[in-house]
Amino acid sequence: MKILVFTDSHGYNMGMAYAVDREKPDAVLHLGDHADDAQDLGRAFPGLVIISVRGNNDYGTDAPLFCVTTLGGVRMYLTHGHRERVYGGSCGIVAQRAREEGCALAFFGHTHRVQVERKDGVLVCNPGSISLPRGGPASYGRLTVENGQAQLLEILDEDGGLLRLDKITGR
């Protein structure tokens, strides 16, 4: 199963649409700041599984502040991160919240910076921003799940070029 992870699109849907068209994912996760962009993506790609959460710049949306989802047998914690006190190079309390929810993987946004770290037994990832990056190119994540386990986490630039690769085992 191929899952694309976007955050902080801020109305720039073309980067997401190009990635979805190029990669043909099984699902998309959108981590807020313009949760409506996830709805637009759903209209452009009917039938695509899209799960989104609300960011600090999302108003009038029914997207939740966080969610726990299971895709391909892998349980994940999704949040924008502003309520979990993320900033700069810190994932705040995202790992703690994920662990409380029984998740070994957590995704967040808000900082517009790529960050991947293992903290307290949780792999925590911010795929950067697909539209307004800070400290690097526009980016998104690609998670590969096989046989009920997360196998590979890649951070890609807007054109699909590899920026970072993390092998995951037993998650």
N, C-alpha and C positions, 0 to 999 in steps of 0.2 A: 504494500500500500504506500502510495506517495502522498504526502501532506505538505502543502505550502503554507508558510506562516508569514503574514504581513502585519505591520503595525505602522501607525502614524502616517497614513496615506494623505490626510488633510485635503481631500478633494481631488487628488491626482490619481485617477483610476487607470490611466493608460499603462503605467508600469505593471500594475497587477494584472490587467487584462492581457498584456503581451506575455507575461510569465505563465499565466494559466493556459493561454492558447499554445504556447511553445511546449510546456511541460505535461499537459493533460493530467493533472493530479486527480486523485480520488476524493480529496477533501481540501478545504481551505480554512485556516484559522485567521481571524482578523482581530487584533488586540486593541482596537480602539483608536480614538481621535479620527473621527469621521466614520463612525459605525455605519452611517448611511452608504458609504462607499462599498461596504460588504453587500448591502441590498442591491446596489447598482450592478455589482459583479454577478450576483445571483440572477438578475434579469438578463444579463448578457450571456450567461452560461446556465440555462435552465437545467435542473437535474443535478447540478454540482452541489455536494454537501458543503455548506458554509456555516461556520460557527463563529459568532462574534461576541465581544464584550464592549462595554462602554468606556470611553476615555474621559479625561477631564475637560475636553472640548466638545463633548457630545451632549446635546440638549434635545429633549423631545423624542428620544428614542426609547424603545422598550427593551433594548439590549441590557443584559444584567451587568453589574459591576465586576463580577468574576463568575467563572463556571468551572465545573469539573466535568470532563467529557472522556469517553472511552472510544477510541478509534482503533480498529484492527486488534483489539484486545489490550491496548495500552491506555492506562488511565493518566490523564493530564490535567494540570491546574492552569487555567488561563485567566489573566488579568491585565489591565493596562499598567497598573503599578503605582499610580499616584496615591492610592489609599494605603499601600504597603510601604510607603516612604522610600521609594527608589529614587536615586539621584546619581549623576555622574557615573562613577564606577561601582556603585553599590546596588545590590539587588534588594536592599531593605529587608523586610520580613517575608518576602515571597517564598523562600524555601521553607520557612516555618509553617506558613499557611498551607503549602502543598503537602508537607509531611502530615499536618493535622487532618488533611483530606485523603490521606492514603495514596498520594501520588509521588512517583519517583521522577517525574518530569514536570517542569513548570515553564511557562512562557509569559513574558511581559514586554511592555513597550515603554512609552513616556519619555525616555531620555534621548531617543533618536540615535543611540550609540550601540554598536554591536557589543554584546557581552555574553560569554558562555563560561559558566563555572560550576563546579560541583561544590555544594554546600550542604552540610548536615545530611548527606546521603541522597540529595536531590540534585539532578542536573537542571540548572536554571539557565534560560536563554532569552536574550533580547536580540531579535534579528536585525536591529537597526531600524531605519526608516526607509520606506520605498520612495518617499518624495522629498523629505527635508532632512537629509542626514547631517550628523555632527561628527566630525573627526574621521570621515571616510566616505566612500561612495554610497549611493542609494543601494539598499540591500534588502534581502528577504531570506527566510529560512526554508529548507527542504528537509523534512523528516521522512526516513524510510522505515517502515514497519513490516516485519516478516514473521510469520509463525507466532503471532501474539507478543512479539518483543520489538522494542525500538532498536534498530540496528545502526543507523547512521544519521547524523545531523550535519547538514552542510549549510554554510552561509554563502549566499551567491550575490553577485552584483546585479544590477538591473537588467543586464543583458544575459544573465545566466552563467557568468564566469565565476569560478570557484574562488572564494576569499578565505574560507576556513572549513576544515573537515574534522569532525569528532566521531570516532567509533564508539558505539554504546553497546554494552553487553549486559544481559540479564535485567533489563528494565521494561 
